[in-house]
Amino acid sequence: MGNVAGKKILTVAISLLAVLALLLQPCAAARPVPGTATIIDGSQSLHLPLRGSLLRGPESVAFDGDGAGPYSGVSDGRVLKWNGLARRWSTFAYSPGYNAKACTASRTRPAEVTESTCGRPLGLRFHYKSGNLYIADAYKGLMRVGPGGGKATVLANEVAGVPLRFTNGVDVDQVTGEVFFTDSSTNYQRSQHERVTATGDSTGRLMKYDPKTKSVTVLQSGISYPNGLAISADRTHLVVALTGPCKLMRYWIKGPKAGTSEPLADLPGYPDNVRADLKGGFWVALHREKMELPFGPDSHLLAVRINADGQVVQVMKGSKSVRPTEVVEREGGKLYMGSVELPYVGVVSE
């Protein structure tokens, strides 16, 4: 009986410490969601399940220029393509160093042990005209694979003499073909991502790859945990998620403010990827809410839709067991949801 009581006390103590840790993190001051924001029930979703009991983490979701997909990068280093309910997932691309036998996870060798060798694809984005898929691989750097898939080519693994330690988000200007991407930290790798937030690390970078000159330019450095990013509908600026501070940053690439950045929004949670919606705004996936408690009702914010001015106009809610990394809107009111933890891509209907 004493052991049971002791275990209960220990559980409560751990929960309280977890809450305290959340409150002490950089973005503890939560901003309430406007009461005018409409709500989508994300708990009712169709699952596109991965094959393999230990395969996890379809982190980013992309569709090619023909609308085929989704494509998603998973925990063993591959990029997979969804071929419909009959054929399901197939291998589309893989990084240099990938080996099926060595990179397949087991209970004694989890993916976290092999991902630095096998690669861990995070952000994905197609350039529709060329059919090329750009891959932000956490360990390999910025990569590209042609429309036929196969072995990806590393385009950059260092910039200005500084290695890419945590390549994360990517988007493409569909007109110029320029590729914008983030390196979340020059101090910590993906396997140490919690340290980036806990230490307040501000060594992240926003960069641009020019496929014509094959050169990479640092647009801004000294950023606190830059994660996902998306180019605006009018192609004048980028919206960058800052995970640790729970903010969105706007970086101007055209116009009188070109080359400068400014705050766009304070968010009610820790953002991951950002994707343009179909209304001139953006969907922002939230890994968890700022003040989220490990107990209480099993519901939290999964994502928020913001308009061009950074105002939250719609939210998606669902179970705390779901912590999305990306939400992509498609025609017909379908929202495709990626996650670095779950064994499926979720599809939610508005």
C-alpha positions in Angstrom: 0.0 0.0 0.0 2.9 2.4 0.9 4.5 1.7 -2.4 1.3 2.5 -4.3 0.9 5.8 -2.4 4.6 6.6 -3.0 4.2 6.0 -6.7 1.1 8.3 -6.8 3.0 11.1 -5.0 5.9 10.7 -7.4 3.6 10.9 -10.4 2.0 14.1 -9.0 5.4 15.5 -8.3 6.6 14.8 -11.8 3.5 16.4 -13.3 4.0 19.5 -11.2 7.6 19.7 -12.3 6.5 19.4 -15.9 4.1 22.2 -15.5 6.8 24.4 -13.8 9.1 23.7 -16.7 6.5 24.9 -19.1 5.9 28.1 -17.2 9.6 28.8 -17.1 10.1 28.4 -20.8 10.5 31.5 -23.0 6.9 31.9 -24.2 5.0 31.3 -21.0 2.7 34.4 -21.5 -0.2 32.9 -23.3 -2.3 35.1 -25.6 -6.0 34.0 -25.7 -7.5 32.8 -29.0 -10.0 35.4 -30.2 -13.6 34.4 -29.4 -14.5 35.1 -33.1 -12.3 32.3 -34.3 -14.2 29.3 -35.7 -13.3 25.8 -34.5 -12.6 22.6 -36.5 -12.8 19.2 -34.8 -9.5 17.6 -35.5 -10.3 14.5 -33.4 -12.3 13.0 -36.3 -9.7 12.3 -39.0 -9.0 9.7 -41.7 -5.6 8.0 -41.2 -3.2 7.2 -44.0 -1.1 4.6 -42.0 2.5 3.9 -42.5 3.8 0.3 -43.0 5.9 -1.1 -40.3 5.3 -1.2 -36.6 8.2 1.1 -35.7 8.0 3.5 -38.7 7.0 6.9 -37.4 6.9 10.6 -38.0 5.5 11.8 -41.4 6.6 15.3 -40.4 5.9 17.4 -43.5 3.2 16.9 -46.2 3.7 17.9 -49.8 1.9 17.5 -53.1 3.5 17.6 -56.5 2.5 19.8 -59.4 -0.1 17.3 -60.7 -1.7 17.1 -57.3 -0.4 13.6 -56.5 0.5 12.7 -53.0 0.9 13.4 -50.2 4.6 12.9 -50.0 6.1 12.8 -46.5 9.5 12.2 -44.9 9.6 9.5 -42.2 11.8 8.3 -39.3 14.0 5.9 -41.3 15.3 8.7 -43.6 13.0 8.0 -46.6 10.5 10.3 -48.4 7.3 8.3 -49.1 4.5 8.8 -51.6 0.9 8.0 -51.0 -0.6 6.1 -53.9 -4.2 5.7 -52.7 -5.9 3.2 -50.4 -5.1 0.2 -52.7 -1.3 0.7 -53.0 -0.7 3.0 -50.0 2.8 4.2 -49.4 5.9 3.6 -51.6 9.5 4.8 -51.4 10.0 8.0 -53.5 13.4 9.3 -52.3 16.2 8.7 -49.9 19.3 10.5 -48.7 23.0 9.6 -49.4 24.0 7.1 -46.7 20.6 5.4 -46.7 20.6 1.6 -46.4 17.4 -0.3 -46.0 18.8 -2.9 -43.6 20.8 -0.5 -41.5 18.2 2.2 -41.4 15.2 0.0 -40.5 14.4 0.6 -36.8 14.2 -2.2 -34.3 13.4 -2.3 -30.6 17.1 -2.4 -29.8 18.1 0.2 -32.4 15.5 2.9 -32.5 15.4 5.5 -35.3 16.9 8.1 -33.1 20.2 6.1 -33.1 20.5 5.9 -36.8 19.0 9.1 -38.1 22.3 11.1 -38.2 23.5 8.5 -40.7 20.3 7.6 -42.5 19.0 11.2 -42.6 15.8 12.7 -41.1 13.7 14.6 -43.8 11.7 17.4 -42.3 10.4 20.2 -44.5 9.3 19.2 -48.1 8.3 21.4 -51.0 8.0 20.8 -54.7 8.9 23.3 -57.4 6.0 22.6 -59.7 7.5 23.7 -63.1 10.7 21.5 -62.8 9.0 18.7 -60.7 12.0 18.9 -58.3 11.3 18.1 -54.6 13.4 20.1 -52.1 14.1 18.4 -48.8 15.2 20.0 -45.6 17.0 17.1 -43.9 17.9 17.7 -40.3 21.3 16.1 -40.7 22.2 16.1 -44.4 21.2 19.7 -45.1 19.3 21.1 -48.1 18.7 18.3 -50.7 16.9 18.0 -54.0 15.5 15.0 -55.9 14.1 15.0 -59.4 10.5 14.2 -60.5 11.4 10.5 -60.8 12.6 10.3 -57.2 15.5 8.1 -56.1 18.7 9.2 -54.4 18.6 12.9 -53.3 21.5 15.3 -54.0 22.9 17.4 -51.2 22.8 21.0 -52.4 24.2 22.6 -49.2 25.5 21.2 -45.9 27.2 24.4 -44.8 26.7 28.1 -45.4 29.3 30.8 -45.0 31.7 28.2 -43.5 29.2 27.2 -40.8 27.7 23.7 -40.9 24.0 23.2 -41.2 23.3 21.4 -37.9 19.5 21.4 -37.8 18.0 22.0 -41.3 14.3 22.3 -40.8 11.8 24.2 -42.9 11.7 24.9 -46.6 9.5 26.7 -49.2 9.9 27.5 -52.9 9.1 30.6 -54.9 7.2 29.0 -57.7 8.0 31.9 -60.1 11.7 32.3 -59.6 12.5 28.8 -58.3 14.4 30.3 -55.4 14.4 28.1 -52.3 14.1 29.5 -48.8 15.0 27.3 -45.8 15.9 27.4 -42.1 18.7 26.1 -39.9 17.2 26.0 -36.4 20.5 26.1 -34.5 24.2 26.2 -35.1 24.7 24.7 -31.6 22.3 21.8 -31.4 21.1 19.0 -33.7 17.6 17.7 -34.1 18.2 15.0 -31.5 18.8 17.9 -29.0 15.8 20.0 -30.1 14.6 20.4 -26.6 17.8 22.2 -25.7 17.2 24.8 -28.4 14.1 25.9 -26.5 15.3 25.3 -22.9 18.5 27.4 -23.4 16.9 30.2 -25.4 19.4 29.4 -28.2 19.4 32.3 -30.8 21.8 31.0 -33.4 19.2 30.0 -36.0 19.4 31.2 -39.7 17.1 32.0 -42.5 18.7 31.3 -46.0 18.0 31.3 -49.7 19.3 28.9 -52.3 19.4 30.1 -55.9 19.2 27.1 -58.3 20.6 29.3 -61.2 23.8 30.2 -59.5 23.8 27.2 -57.0 24.7 29.7 -54.3 23.3 30.0 -50.7 22.8 33.4 -49.0 22.2 34.0 -45.3 19.2 36.4 -45.2 19.1 36.7 -41.4 21.1 35.1 -38.5 20.8 35.2 -34.8 17.2 34.0 -34.8 15.5 32.1 -31.9 14.6 28.6 -33.1 13.4 29.3 -36.7 11.4 26.3 -37.8 8.9 26.1 -40.6 8.4 28.9 -43.2 6.0 29.8 -46.0 6.1 32.4 -48.8 3.1 34.8 -49.0 0.6 34.6 -51.7 1.9 37.8 -53.3 5.5 36.6 -52.9 6.6 39.7 -51.0 7.5 38.1 -47.7 8.2 35.0 -45.8 6.4 33.9 -42.6 8.7 32.1 -40.3 7.7 30.1 -37.2 9.9 30.8 -34.1 9.2 27.8 -31.9 10.8 28.8 -28.6 9.3 32.3 -28.5 5.9 31.1 -29.8 5.9 33.8 -32.5 5.7 34.3 -36.2 8.2 36.5 -37.9 7.7 38.3 -41.2 10.8 38.6 -43.4 10.4 40.9 -46.4 11.9 39.7 -49.7 10.4 42.4 -51.9 9.4 46.1 -51.7 10.8 49.0 -49.6 11.3 46.8 -46.6 13.2 44.0 -48.4 15.9 42.5 -46.3 14.2 43.4 -43.0 12.1 41.4 -40.6 9.3 42.2 -38.1 7.1 40.4 -35.6 3.8 39.2 -37.2 2.0 37.3 -34.5 2.2 36.0 -30.9 0.8 32.4 -30.9 -1.1 30.4 -28.2 1.4 27.5 -28.5 4.7 26.3 -29.8 4.7 26.5 -33.6 6.2 24.0 -36.0 5.6 24.2 -39.8 3.8 27.0 -41.6 1.9 26.5 -44.8 0.0 29.0 -47.0 -3.8 28.3 -47.0 -6.2 28.9 -49.8 -7.4 32.3 -48.5 -4.2 34.4 -48.5 -3.3 33.4 -44.9 -1.5 30.5 -43.3 -2.0 27.4 -41.3 0.4 27.0 -38.3 0.8 23.6 -36.6 1.2 23.8 -32.8 3.1 21.1 -31.0 1.5 22.0 -27.8 -0.2 25.0 -26.1 1.9 27.4 -24.1 0.2 26.7 -20.8 -0.9 23.2 -21.5 -1.2 20.9 -18.5 -0.4 17.2 -18.6 -3.7 16.4 -16.9 -7.3 17.7 -17.2 -9.5 17.5 -20.3 -8.0 15.5 -23.2 -8.2 18.4 -25.7 -5.8 21.1 -27.0 -5.1 23.3 -29.9 -3.6 21.4 -32.9 -3.3 24.3 -35.3 -4.4 27.9 -36.0 -5.2 29.6 -39.2 -4.0 33.2 -39.3 -4.9 35.9 -41.9 -2.4 38.1 -43.7 -2.3 40.4 -40.8 -1.4 37.7 -38.3 -4.8 37.4 -36.6 -6.1 34.0 -35.6 -9.3 33.4 -37.5 -9.8 29.6 -37.1 -8.5 26.9 -34.8 -8.3 23.1 -34.9 -8.7 21.2 -31.7 -8.1 17.5 -30.8 -6.6 15.0 -28.4 -3.4 15.8 -26.5 -2.0 12.6 -27.9 -1.8 14.3 -31.3 0.9 16.9 -31.7 1.0 18.0 -35.3 4.0 19.4 -37.1 2.3 20.6 -40.2 -1.2 21.3 -41.6 -1.7 21.6 -45.4 -5.0 22.8 -46.9 -6.2 21.2 -50.1 -9.3 21.8 -52.3 -12.5 20.4 -51.0 -11.9 21.5 -47.4 -9.4 18.8 -46.6 -6.6 19.4 -44.2 -3.6 17.0 -44.2 -1.8 16.8 -40.9 1.7 15.6 -40.4 3.3 14.6 -37.1 6.9 13.8 -36.1 5.6 11.2 -33.6 2.6 9.4 -35.1 2.5 6.5 -37.5 0.1 8.1 -40.0 -0.8 11.3 -41.9 -4.2 12.5 -40.7 -6.8 14.0 -43.0 -9.4 16.3 -41.4 -12.5 17.6 -43.2 -13.6 21.1 -42.4 
